Amino acid sequence: MINKTSLQTIKALVELAKLEPGQSEGISHIARRIKAPQNYLAKVFQGLVSEGLVISQT
């Protein structure tokens, strides 16, 4: 069984995969689309960034 964090992570990564090369998307937009709390998803993405799976832009 997949836990909630894993499921939200997969959903967020699917949303990123839908983007065109070079295109970026903010956490707030992704959180809204996958119906996840923005702060929760931001923490998930911090882990993805630290593992080198996604790149963060400010």
N, CA, C and O atoms as a Maestro MAE file, in Angstrom:
{
 s_m_m2io_version
 :::
 2.0.0
}

f_m_ct {
 s_m_title
 :::
 protein
 m_atom[232] {
  # First column is atom index #
  i_m_mmod_type
  r_m_x_coord
  r_m_y_coord
  r_m_z_coord
  i_m_residue_number
  s_m_chain_name
  s_m_pdb_residue_name
  s_m_pdb_atom_name
  i_m_atomic_number
  :::
  1 25 0.847 -1.178 0.000 1 A "MET " " N  " 7
  2 3 0.000 0.000 0.000 1 A "MET " " CA " 6
  3 2 0.894 1.244 0.000 1 A "MET " " C  " 6
  4 15 1.910 1.288 0.693 1 A "MET " " O  " 8
  5 25 0.510 2.233 -0.771 2 A "ILE " " N  " 7
  6 3 1.266 3.484 -0.869 2 A "ILE " " CA " 6
  7 2 0.740 4.455 0.177 2 A "ILE " " C  " 6
  8 15 -0.468 4.652 0.301 2 A "ILE " " O  " 8
  9 25 1.675 5.073 0.944 3 A "ASN " " N  " 7
  10 3 1.230 6.035 1.956 3 A "ASN " " CA " 6
  11 2 0.893 7.383 1.309 3 A "ASN " " C  " 6
  12 15 1.170 7.602 0.129 3 A "ASN " " O  " 8
  13 25 0.302 8.266 2.083 4 A "LYS " " N  " 7
  14 3 -0.183 9.551 1.579 4 A "LYS " " CA " 6
  15 2 0.949 10.393 0.980 4 A "LYS " " C  " 6
  16 15 0.787 10.984 -0.088 4 A "LYS " " O  " 8
  17 25 2.074 10.446 1.659 5 A "THR " " N  " 7
  18 3 3.189 11.249 1.155 5 A "THR " " CA " 6
  19 2 3.684 10.726 -0.184 5 A "THR " " C  " 6
  20 15 3.947 11.506 -1.100 5 A "THR " " O  " 8
  21 25 3.810 9.429 -0.298 6 A "SER " " N  " 7
  22 3 4.259 8.836 -1.563 6 A "SER " " CA " 6
  23 2 3.277 9.131 -2.687 6 A "SER " " C  " 6
  24 15 3.681 9.463 -3.801 6 A "SER " " O  " 8
  25 25 2.008 9.010 -2.396 7 A "LEU " " N  " 7
  26 3 0.991 9.273 -3.408 7 A "LEU " " CA " 6
  27 2 1.013 10.734 -3.859 7 A "LEU " " C  " 6
  28 15 0.933 11.016 -5.055 7 A "LEU " " O  " 8
  29 25 1.121 11.661 -2.908 8 A "GLN " " N  " 7
  30 3 1.177 13.084 -3.265 8 A "GLN " " CA " 6
  31 2 2.451 13.389 -4.059 8 A "GLN " " C  " 6
  32 15 2.430 14.199 -4.986 8 A "GLN " " O  " 8
  33 25 3.548 12.745 -3.694 9 A "THR " " N  " 7
  34 3 4.802 12.947 -4.419 9 A "THR " " CA " 6
  35 2 4.672 12.479 -5.862 9 A "THR " " C  " 6
  36 15 5.099 13.172 -6.785 9 A "THR " " O  " 8
  37 25 4.091 11.319 -6.052 10 A "ILE " " N  " 7
  38 3 3.894 10.791 -7.404 10 A "ILE " " CA " 6
  39 2 2.997 11.716 -8.209 10 A "ILE " " C  " 6
  40 15 3.297 12.019 -9.364 10 A "ILE " " O  " 8
  41 25 1.899 12.168 -7.615 11 A "LYS " " N  " 7
  42 3 0.994 13.079 -8.318 11 A "LYS " " CA " 6
  43 2 1.701 14.367 -8.708 11 A "LYS " " C  " 6
  44 15 1.513 14.867 -9.818 11 A "LYS " " O  " 8
  45 25 2.514 14.910 -7.805 12 A "ALA " " N  " 7
  46 3 3.232 16.154 -8.092 12 A "ALA " " CA " 6
  47 2 4.252 15.946 -9.215 12 A "ALA " " C  " 6
  48 15 4.395 16.798 -10.092 12 A "ALA " " O  " 8
  49 25 4.952 14.825 -9.184 13 A "LEU " " N  " 7
  50 3 5.927 14.545 -10.237 13 A "LEU " " CA " 6
  51 2 5.252 14.334 -11.590 13 A "LEU " " C  " 6
  52 15 5.813 14.703 -12.622 13 A "LEU " " O  " 8
  53 25 4.067 13.749 -11.599 14 A "VAL " " N  " 7
  54 3 3.311 13.602 -12.843 14 A "VAL " " CA " 6
  55 2 2.960 14.982 -13.399 14 A "VAL " " C  " 6
  56 15 3.055 15.210 -14.605 14 A "VAL " " O  " 8
  57 25 2.556 15.898 -12.524 15 A "GLU " " N  " 7
  58 3 2.250 17.261 -12.968 15 A "GLU " " CA " 6
  59 2 3.486 17.925 -13.568 15 A "GLU " " C  " 6
  60 15 3.386 18.612 -14.584 15 A "GLU " " O  " 8
  61 25 4.647 17.727 -12.952 16 A "LEU " " N  " 7
  62 3 5.880 18.284 -13.503 16 A "LEU " " CA " 6
  63 2 6.218 17.648 -14.849 16 A "LEU " " C  " 6
  64 15 6.707 18.327 -15.752 16 A "LEU " " O  " 8
  65 25 5.964 16.370 -14.982 17 A "ALA " " N  " 7
  66 3 6.268 15.667 -16.232 17 A "ALA " " CA " 6
  67 2 5.419 16.171 -17.391 17 A "ALA " " C  " 6
  68 15 5.809 16.024 -18.549 17 A "ALA " " O  " 8
  69 25 4.279 16.756 -17.100 18 A "LYS " " N  " 7
  70 3 3.401 17.289 -18.137 18 A "LYS " " CA " 6
  71 2 3.917 18.603 -18.728 18 A "LYS " " C  " 6
  72 15 3.459 19.033 -19.787 18 A "LYS " " O  " 8
  73 25 4.868 19.236 -18.044 19 A "LEU " " N  " 7
  74 3 5.389 20.518 -18.499 19 A "LEU " " CA " 6
  75 2 6.312 20.345 -19.701 19 A "LEU " " C  " 6
  76 15 6.962 19.312 -19.859 19 A "LEU " " O  " 8
  77 25 6.356 21.367 -20.539 20 A "GLU " " N  " 7
  78 3 7.275 21.383 -21.674 20 A "GLU " " CA " 6
  79 2 8.698 21.564 -21.148 20 A "GLU " " C  " 6
  80 15 8.888 22.139 -20.076 20 A "GLU " " O  " 8
  81 25 9.691 21.088 -21.880 21 A "PRO " " N  " 7
  82 3 11.085 21.291 -21.444 21 A "PRO " " CA " 6
  83 2 11.373 22.779 -21.228 21 A "PRO " " C  " 6
  84 15 11.026 23.621 -22.056 21 A "PRO " " O  " 8
  85 25 12.009 23.078 -20.111 22 A "GLY " " N  " 7
  86 3 12.345 24.455 -19.777 22 A "GLY " " CA " 6
  87 2 11.242 25.218 -19.067 22 A "GLY " " C  " 6
  88 15 11.484 26.303 -18.537 22 A "GLY " " O  " 8
  89 25 10.046 24.675 -19.049 23 A "GLN " " N  " 7
  90 3 8.918 25.316 -18.385 23 A "GLN " " CA " 6
  91 2 8.962 24.986 -16.901 23 A "GLN " " C  " 6
  92 15 9.398 23.902 -16.512 23 A "GLN " " O  " 8
  93 25 8.508 25.926 -16.070 24 A "SER " " N  " 7
  94 3 8.462 25.674 -14.628 24 A "SER " " CA " 6
  95 2 7.054 25.928 -14.111 24 A "SER " " C  " 6
  96 15 6.228 26.543 -14.786 24 A "SER " " O  " 8
  97 25 6.802 25.447 -12.910 25 A "GLU " " N  " 7
  98 3 5.476 25.586 -12.296 25 A "GLU " " CA " 6
  99 2 5.675 25.795 -10.800 25 A "GLU " " C  " 6
  100 15 6.525 25.154 -10.183 25 A "GLU " " O  " 8
  101 25 4.893 26.684 -10.231 26 A "GLY " " N  " 7
  102 3 4.985 26.955 -8.803 26 A "GLY " " CA " 6
  103 2 4.294 25.887 -7.970 26 A "GLY " " C  " 6
  104 15 3.364 25.219 -8.420 26 A "GLY " " O  " 8
  105 25 4.773 25.750 -6.758 27 A "ILE " " N  " 7
  106 3 4.199 24.777 -5.817 27 A "ILE " " CA " 6
  107 2 2.713 25.035 -5.613 27 A "ILE " " C  " 6
  108 15 1.927 24.090 -5.534 27 A "ILE " " O  " 8
  109 25 2.319 26.297 -5.527 28 A "SER " " N  " 7
  110 3 0.908 26.606 -5.261 28 A "SER " " CA " 6
  111 2 0.000 26.077 -6.360 28 A "SER " " C  " 6
  112 15 -1.087 25.572 -6.079 28 A "SER " " O  " 8
  113 25 0.435 26.190 -7.609 29 A "HIS " " N  " 7
  114 3 -0.376 25.688 -8.729 29 A "HIS " " CA " 6
  115 2 -0.473 24.168 -8.715 29 A "HIS " " C  " 6
  116 15 -1.542 23.597 -8.931 29 A "HIS " " O  " 8
  117 25 0.650 23.529 -8.460 30 A "ILE " " N  " 7
  118 3 0.655 22.067 -8.402 30 A "ILE " " CA " 6
  119 2 -0.201 21.585 -7.238 30 A "ILE " " C  " 6
  120 15 -0.987 20.649 -7.386 30 A "ILE " " O  " 8
  121 25 -0.051 22.220 -6.086 31 A "ALA " " N  " 7
  122 3 -0.827 21.831 -4.903 31 A "ALA " " CA " 6
  123 2 -2.324 21.935 -5.176 31 A "ALA " " C  " 6
  124 15 -3.092 21.054 -4.789 31 A "ALA " " O  " 8
  125 25 -2.737 23.006 -5.840 32 A "ARG " " N  " 7
  126 3 -4.156 23.169 -6.160 32 A "ARG " " CA " 6
  127 2 -4.648 22.056 -7.081 32 A "ARG " " C  " 6
  128 15 -5.721 21.492 -6.871 32 A "ARG " " O  " 8
  129 25 -3.854 21.750 -8.099 33 A "ARG " " N  " 7
  130 3 -4.279 20.729 -9.072 33 A "ARG " " CA " 6
  131 2 -4.390 19.338 -8.461 33 A "ARG " " C  " 6
  132 15 -5.281 18.568 -8.821 33 A "ARG " " O  " 8
  133 25 -3.485 19.012 -7.535 34 A "ILE " " N  " 7
  134 3 -3.538 17.663 -6.958 34 A "ILE " " CA " 6
  135 2 -4.269 17.644 -5.613 34 A "ILE " " C  " 6
  136 15 -4.328 16.618 -4.936 34 A "ILE " " O  " 8
  137 25 -4.823 18.803 -5.243 35 A "LYS " " N  " 7
  138 3 -5.607 18.926 -4.010 35 A "LYS " " CA " 6
  139 2 -4.789 18.523 -2.770 35 A "LYS " " C  " 6
  140 15 -5.212 17.698 -1.960 35 A "LYS " " O  " 8
  141 25 -3.614 19.134 -2.659 36 A "ALA " " N  " 7
  142 3 -2.732 18.912 -1.511 36 A "ALA " " CA " 6
  143 2 -2.450 20.251 -0.846 36 A "ALA " " C  " 6
  144 15 -2.394 21.271 -1.533 36 A "ALA " " O  " 8
  145 25 -2.272 20.276 0.454 37 A "PRO " " N  " 7
  146 3 -1.905 21.527 1.127 37 A "PRO " " CA " 6
  147 2 -0.555 22.040 0.604 37 A "PRO " " C  " 6
  148 15 0.396 21.273 0.452 37 A "PRO " " O  " 8
  149 25 -0.492 23.328 0.336 38 A "GLN " " N  " 7
  150 3 0.711 23.923 -0.241 38 A "GLN " " CA " 6
  151 2 1.930 23.741 0.668 38 A "GLN " " C  " 6
  152 15 3.002 23.378 0.184 38 A "GLN " " O  " 8
  153 25 1.790 23.985 1.967 39 A "ASN " " N  " 7
  154 3 2.926 23.848 2.882 39 A "ASN " " CA " 6
  155 2 3.433 22.412 2.935 39 A "ASN " " C  " 6
  156 15 4.638 22.166 2.986 39 A "ASN " " O  " 8
  157 25 2.500 21.472 2.922 40 A "TYR " " N  " 7
  158 3 2.838 20.041 2.933 40 A "TYR " " CA " 6
  159 2 3.636 19.689 1.670 40 A "TYR " " C  " 6
  160 15 4.665 19.018 1.739 40 A "TYR " " O  " 8
  161 25 3.145 20.151 0.530 41 A "LEU " " N  " 7
  162 3 3.807 19.845 -0.729 41 A "LEU " " CA " 6
  163 2 5.170 20.525 -0.811 41 A "LEU " " C  " 6
  164 15 6.104 19.969 -1.390 41 A "LEU " " O  " 8
  165 25 5.292 21.707 -0.245 42 A "ALA " " N  " 7
  166 3 6.584 22.405 -0.231 42 A "ALA " " CA " 6
  167 2 7.621 21.575 0.521 42 A "ALA " " C  " 6
  168 15 8.775 21.498 0.101 42 A "ALA " " O  " 8
  169 25 7.222 20.961 1.619 43 A "LYS " " N  " 7
  170 3 8.149 20.107 2.376 43 A "LYS " " CA " 6
  171 2 8.522 18.857 1.574 43 A "LYS " " C  " 6
  172 15 9.667 18.405 1.608 43 A "LYS " " O  " 8
  173 25 7.551 18.312 0.861 44 A "VAL " " N  " 7
  174 3 7.830 17.157 0.000 44 A "VAL " " CA " 6
  175 2 8.865 17.551 -1.054 44 A "VAL " " C  " 6
  176 15 9.813 16.811 -1.314 44 A "VAL " " O  " 8
  177 25 8.669 18.731 -1.658 45 A "PHE " " N  " 7
  178 3 9.587 19.175 -2.701 45 A "PHE " " CA " 6
  179 2 10.966 19.495 -2.149 45 A "PHE " " C  " 6
  180 15 11.955 19.346 -2.866 45 A "PHE " " O  " 8
  181 25 11.065 19.927 -0.907 46 A "GLN " " N  " 7
  182 3 12.380 20.155 -0.303 46 A "GLN " " CA " 6
  183 2 13.194 18.866 -0.327 46 A "GLN " " C  " 6
  184 15 14.391 18.875 -0.614 46 A "GLN " " O  " 8
  185 25 12.529 17.766 -0.024 47 A "GLY " " N  " 7
  186 3 13.196 16.473 -0.077 47 A "GLY " " CA " 6
  187 2 13.607 16.088 -1.483 47 A "GLY " " C  " 6
  188 15 14.695 15.551 -1.692 47 A "GLY " " O  " 8
  189 25 12.737 16.362 -2.452 48 A "LEU " " N  " 7
  190 3 13.050 16.052 -3.845 48 A "LEU " " CA " 6
  191 2 14.230 16.881 -4.345 48 A "LEU " " C  " 6
  192 15 15.079 16.391 -5.090 48 A "LEU " " O  " 8
  193 25 14.268 18.143 -3.923 49 A "VAL " " N  " 7
  194 3 15.377 19.023 -4.306 49 A "VAL " " CA " 6
  195 2 16.678 18.520 -3.676 49 A "VAL " " C  " 6
  196 15 17.708 18.454 -4.347 49 A "VAL " " O  " 8
  197 25 16.632 18.168 -2.399 50 A "SER " " N  " 7
  198 3 17.855 17.719 -1.716 50 A "SER " " CA " 6
  199 2 18.394 16.410 -2.306 50 A "SER " " C  " 6
  200 15 19.593 16.143 -2.236 50 A "SER " " O  " 8
  201 25 17.511 15.604 -2.879 51 A "GLU " " N  " 7
  202 3 17.927 14.352 -3.525 51 A "GLU " " CA " 6
  203 2 18.331 14.576 -4.981 51 A "GLU " " C  " 6
  204 15 18.794 13.649 -5.645 51 A "GLU " " O  " 8
  205 25 18.158 15.806 -5.480 52 A "GLY " " N  " 7
  206 3 18.543 16.111 -6.863 52 A "GLY " " CA " 6
  207 2 17.538 15.651 -7.899 52 A "GLY " " C  " 6
  208 15 17.872 15.558 -9.080 52 A "GLY " " O  " 8
  209 25 16.302 15.359 -7.481 53 A "LEU " " N  " 7
  210 3 15.284 14.878 -8.412 53 A "LEU " " CA " 6
  211 2 14.561 16.007 -9.133 53 A "LEU " " C  " 6
  212 15 14.057 15.816 -10.240 53 A "LEU " " O  " 8
  213 25 14.506 17.177 -8.514 54 A "VAL " " N  " 7
  214 3 13.927 18.364 -9.139 54 A "VAL " " CA " 6
  215 2 14.832 19.554 -8.845 54 A "VAL " " C  " 6
  216 15 15.648 19.516 -7.924 54 A "VAL " " O  " 8
  217 25 14.680 20.593 -9.624 55 A "ILE " " N  " 7
  218 3 15.460 21.816 -9.441 55 A "ILE " " CA " 6
  219 2 14.526 22.909 -8.947 55 A "ILE " " C  " 6
  220 15 13.439 23.106 -9.491 55 A "ILE " " O  " 8
  221 25 14.953 23.609 -7.924 56 A "SER " " N  " 7
  222 3 14.169 24.693 -7.368 56 A "SER " " CA " 6
  223 2 14.598 26.016 -7.984 56 A "SER " " C  " 6
  224 15 15.788 26.280 -8.156 56 A "SER " " O  " 8
  225 25 13.611 26.843 -8.312 57 A "GLN " " N  " 7
  226 3 13.883 28.181 -8.824 57 A "GLN " " CA " 6
  227 2 13.226 29.181 -7.891 57 A "GLN " " C  " 6
  228 15 12.141 28.931 -7.367 57 A "GLN " " O  " 8
  229 25 13.885 30.312 -7.686 58 A "THR " " N  " 7
  230 3 13.299 31.351 -6.835 58 A "THR " " CA " 6
  231 2 12.900 32.540 -7.641 58 A "THR " " C  " 6
  232 15 12.388 33.515 -7.090 58 A "THR " " O  " 8
  :::
 }
 m_bond[231] {
  # First column is bond index #
  i_m_from
  i_m_to
  i_m_order
  :::
  1 1 2 1
  2 2 3 1
  3 3 4 2
  4 3 5 1
  5 5 6 1
  6 6 7 1
  7 7 8 2
  8 7 9 1
  9 9 10 1
  10 10 11 1
  11 11 12 2
  12 11 13 1
  13 13 14 1
  14 14 15 1
  15 15 16 2
  16 15 17 1
  17 17 18 1
  18 18 19 1
  19 19 20 2
  20 19 21 1
  21 21 22 1
  22 22 23 1
  23 23 24 2
  24 23 25 1
  25 25 26 1
  26 26 27 1
  27 27 28 2
  28 27 29 1
  29 29 30 1
  30 30 31 1
  31 31 32 2
  32 31 33 1
  33 33 34 1
  34 34 35 1
  35 35 36 2
  36 35 37 1
  37 37 38 1
  38 38 39 1
  39 39 40 2
  40 39 41 1
  41 41 42 1
  42 42 43 1
  43 43 44 2
  44 43 45 1
  45 45 46 1
  46 46 47 1
  47 47 48 2
  48 47 49 1
  49 49 50 1
  50 50 51 1
  51 51 52 2
  52 51 53 1
  53 53 54 1
  54 54 55 1
  55 55 56 2
  56 55 57 1
  57 57 58 1
  58 58 59 1
  59 59 60 2
  60 59 61 1
  61 61 62 1
  62 62 63 1
  63 63 64 2
  64 63 65 1
  65 65 66 1
  66 66 67 1
  67 67 68 2
  68 67 69 1
  69 69 70 1
  70 70 71 1
  71 71 72 2
  72 71 73 1
  73 73 74 1
  74 74 75 1
  75 75 76 2
  76 75 77 1
  77 77 78 1
  78 78 79 1
  79 79 80 2
  80 79 81 1
  81 81 82 1
  82 82 83 1
  83 83 84 2
  84 83 85 1
  85 85 86 1
  86 86 87 1
  87 87 88 2
  88 87 89 1
  89 89 90 1
  90 90 91 1
  91 91 92 2
  92 91 93 1
  93 93 94 1
  94 94 95 1
  95 95 96 2
  96 95 97 1
  97 97 98 1
  98 98 99 1
  99 99 100 2
  100 99 101 1
  101 101 102 1
  102 102 103 1
  103 103 104 2
  104 103 105 1
  105 105 106 1
  106 106 107 1
  107 107 108 2
  108 107 109 1
  109 109 110 1
  110 110 111 1
  111 111 112 2
  112 111 113 1
  113 113 114 1
  114 114 115 1
  115 115 116 2
  116 115 117 1
  117 117 118 1
  118 118 119 1
  119 119 120 2
  120 119 121 1
  121 121 122 1
  122 122 123 1
  123 123 124 2
  124 123 125 1
  125 125 126 1
  126 126 127 1
  127 127 128 2
  128 127 129 1
  129 129 130 1
  130 130 131 1
  131 131 132 2
  132 131 133 1
  133 133 134 1
  134 134 135 1
  135 135 136 2
  136 135 137 1
  137 137 138 1
  138 138 139 1
  139 139 140 2
  140 139 141 1
  141 141 142 1
  142 142 143 1
  143 143 144 2
  144 143 145 1
  145 145 146 1
  146 146 147 1
  147 147 148 2
  148 147 149 1
  149 149 150 1
  150 150 151 1
  151 151 152 2
  152 151 153 1
  153 153 154 1
  154 154 155 1
  155 155 156 2
  156 155 157 1
  157 157 158 1
  158 158 159 1
  159 159 160 2
  160 159 161 1
  161 161 162 1
  162 162 163 1
  163 163 164 2
  164 163 165 1
  165 165 166 1
  166 166 167 1
  167 167 168 2
  168 167 169 1
  169 169 170 1
  170 170 171 1
  171 171 172 2
  172 171 173 1
  173 173 174 1
  174 174 175 1
  175 175 176 2
  176 175 177 1
  177 177 178 1
  178 178 179 1
  179 179 180 2
  180 179 181 1
  181 181 182 1
  182 182 183 1
  183 183 184 2
  184 183 185 1
  185 185 186 1
  186 186 187 1
  187 187 188 2
  188 187 189 1
  189 189 190 1
  190 190 191 1
  191 191 192 2
  192 191 193 1
  193 193 194 1
  194 194 195 1
  195 195 196 2
  196 195 197 1
  197 197 198 1
  198 198 199 1
  199 199 200 2
  200 199 201 1
  201 201 202 1
  202 202 203 1
  203 203 204 2
  204 203 205 1
  205 205 206 1
  206 206 207 1
  207 207 208 2
  208 207 209 1
  209 209 210 1
  210 210 211 1
  211 211 212 2
  212 211 213 1
  213 213 214 1
  214 214 215 1
  215 215 216 2
  216 215 217 1
  217 217 218 1
  218 218 219 1
  219 219 220 2
  220 219 221 1
  221 221 222 1
  222 222 223 1
  223 223 224 2
  224 223 225 1
  225 225 226 1
  226 226 227 1
  227 227 228 2
  228 227 229 1
  229 229 230 1
  230 230 231 1
  231 231 232 2
  :::
 }
}
